[in-house]
Amino acid sequence: MSRKDLAAATELSYPHIAQIETGYRLPSAKHQLTLSRVLGISLDDLFGTAESLPALRAAVAPARSVRPSIDEAIDRAVRELETLPASVRLEALSRVQMEVMAGVVEDRSRTQR
């Protein structure tokens, strides 16, 4: 779906959609619901749950064969982001969110084919 199509379907402006997609702006809770409905995915699918989090690569956690809980994954991500200089943390967080959202949308479109 193009930005223009998504903007029309959600009744959000094209610049607003572009800012969300590029990580300049995060969607509000209201807009998250709208985006999930228009994209045809649940908020759980859009943001992930403990069951849907990907397993960590063996190189990161070689002794662990079970997927982390959502709290463990968040704690680990926060610790990693906090190692970055404060001036780039928000940008890094936005980029992570956008990559995760893109992956969820891609996974969803694959399962609908």
C-alpha positions as CSV (number, residue, x, y, z in Angstrom):
1,M,0.0,0.0,0.0
2,S,1.4,3.4,-0.9
3,R,1.6,6.3,1.5
4,K,-1.0,8.1,-0.5
5,D,-3.4,5.1,-0.3
6,L,-2.7,4.7,3.4
7,A,-3.4,8.4,4.0
8,A,-6.7,8.2,2.2
9,A,-7.8,5.0,3.9
10,T,-6.9,6.3,7.4
11,E,-8.0,9.9,6.8
12,L,-4.6,11.0,8.0
13,S,-2.6,13.5,5.9
14,Y,0.1,12.3,3.6
15,P,2.8,14.2,5.5
16,H,1.6,12.6,8.8
17,I,1.9,9.1,7.2
18,A,5.3,9.9,5.8
19,Q,6.5,11.1,9.2
20,I,5.3,7.9,10.9
21,E,6.9,5.8,8.2
22,T,10.2,7.6,8.5
23,G,10.2,7.6,12.3
24,Y,10.0,11.3,12.6
25,R,6.7,10.9,14.4
26,L,5.2,8.1,16.4
27,P,1.5,7.3,15.9
28,S,-0.8,8.1,18.8
29,A,-2.9,5.3,20.4
30,K,-5.9,6.4,18.3
31,H,-3.9,6.4,15.1
32,Q,-2.3,3.0,16.0
33,L,-5.9,1.5,16.1
34,T,-6.8,3.2,12.8
35,L,-3.6,2.0,11.1
36,S,-4.0,-1.6,12.4
37,R,-7.6,-1.7,11.1
38,V,-6.7,-0.3,7.7
39,L,-3.7,-2.6,7.4
40,G,-5.9,-5.5,8.5
41,I,-3.7,-6.6,11.4
42,S,-4.2,-6.6,15.2
43,L,-2.3,-4.3,17.5
44,D,-0.6,-7.5,18.8
45,D,0.5,-8.3,15.3
46,L,1.6,-4.7,14.7
47,F,3.6,-4.4,17.9
48,G,4.3,-8.1,18.7
49,T,3.5,-10.2,21.7
50,A,5.6,-12.8,23.6
51,E,4.3,-15.5,21.3
52,S,5.2,-13.6,18.1
53,L,8.6,-12.2,19.1
54,P,11.3,-13.8,16.9
55,A,13.8,-16.0,18.5
56,L,17.1,-14.4,19.2
57,R,20.0,-15.5,17.1
58,A,22.2,-18.2,18.6
59,A,25.2,-15.8,18.6
60,V,23.3,-13.4,20.9
61,A,22.1,-16.0,23.4
62,P,23.8,-19.3,22.6
63,A,22.7,-21.1,25.8
64,R,19.0,-20.1,25.5
65,S,16.7,-22.2,23.3
66,V,13.4,-20.6,24.5
67,R,12.2,-17.3,23.1
68,P,12.4,-14.4,25.6
69,S,9.3,-13.1,27.2
70,I,8.1,-9.7,26.0
71,D,9.5,-8.1,29.2
72,E,12.9,-9.8,28.7
73,A,13.1,-8.6,25.1
74,I,12.1,-5.0,26.1
75,D,14.6,-4.9,28.9
76,R,17.3,-6.2,26.6
77,A,16.4,-3.6,23.9
78,V,16.3,-0.8,26.5
79,R,19.7,-1.7,27.8
80,E,21.2,-1.7,24.3
81,L,19.6,1.6,23.4
82,E,20.8,3.2,26.6
83,T,24.4,2.4,25.5
84,L,24.0,4.9,22.7
85,P,24.7,8.6,23.2
86,A,21.6,10.4,24.4
87,S,21.5,12.6,21.3
88,V,20.7,9.6,19.1
89,R,18.5,7.4,21.3
90,L,15.1,8.7,20.1
91,E,16.2,8.3,16.5
92,A,17.4,4.7,17.1
93,L,14.1,3.9,18.9
94,S,12.1,5.3,16.0
95,R,14.1,3.3,13.5
96,V,13.7,0.1,15.5
97,Q,9.9,0.7,15.7
98,M,9.7,1.3,12.0
99,E,11.7,-1.8,11.1
100,V,9.5,-3.9,13.4
101,M,6.4,-2.4,11.9
102,A,7.7,-3.1,8.4
103,G,8.5,-6.7,9.3
104,V,5.1,-7.3,10.8
105,V,3.4,-5.8,7.7
106,E,5.6,-7.9,5.4
107,D,4.9,-11.1,7.4
108,R,1.2,-10.3,7.3
109,S,1.1,-9.8,3.6
110,R,3.1,-13.1,3.1
111,T,0.5,-15.0,5.1
112,Q,-2.4,-13.5,3.2
113,R,-1.1,-14.6,-0.2
